[in-house]
Amino acid sequence: MRLDAHQHFWHYVPEHYPWITDRLSVLKRDYLPADLEPNLGALGFDGTIVVQARQDVGDTAFLLALAARHPLIKGVVGWVDLCSPDVGRQLDAFARHPALVGVRHIVHDEPDDDFMLRPDFRAGITRLRDYGLTYDLLLFPRHLSRAVSVVDEFPDQPFVLDHIAKPLIREHLMSPWEEDVRRLAERPNVVCKLSGLVTEARWDCWQPADIWPYLDVVVEAFGTSRLMIGSDWPVCTVAADYARTMGLVIEYVNDRHPDAADAVLGGNAAAFYGVG
């Protein structure tokens, strides 16, 4: 199975997506399975993991309803309020749906850089194993040291790092991102998505050579058995179309790690999320 491990769907309502600014105007419309399906087929991909794009249980319900109607959706990473004392009831309501495979919180938009260290958030993380759910880490580089602390507290919880923690590719900066992402990779319960790369580069003039050094780091740090390709579509379209975005990683893996191509391009994601 070839699997896009990270993309989004939405019905665009401006007040629901305040992060979609005028600079991201291409995203100010609906993006639904019918829009993605031709892109998947053109590259020989069998399906996708769709990830929440707003912090509302209504978004989780919307994505699960899409999954029930569209076989290309192999799994849903939704949102519940992990900080709420009511999180158990929310998880009970959604976990009955077989498509729910994980949970994510948009940590990098929280004003408190120590958000993940809050007792109520960590109490929410403790509930995920009861439901067999993974957790997606959406971070900026400055959050990586906090992520190490959280992951160490929950060694039996499967975590996945989204977008290789958004290094400063457009500035060509490696440090301290490199050192911190290597520390996180030492934890065996963390895997990493090769996603969200083109949007961290210069949108109008990036080249693969700008991004390959960052891929070299995460391949060495995590190993090919803990990496998975993801498009971050449609967000990626501010910098490249679907084919060029995915082609960046496909070309890199086929050229440098051909024996691991089946794993990175789908097998690892299917195993991590328990789909296919």
Order of alpha helices (4+ residues) and beta strands (2+ residues): beta-alpha-beta-alpha-beta-alpha-beta-alpha-beta-alpha-beta-alpha-beta-alpha-beta-alpha-alpha
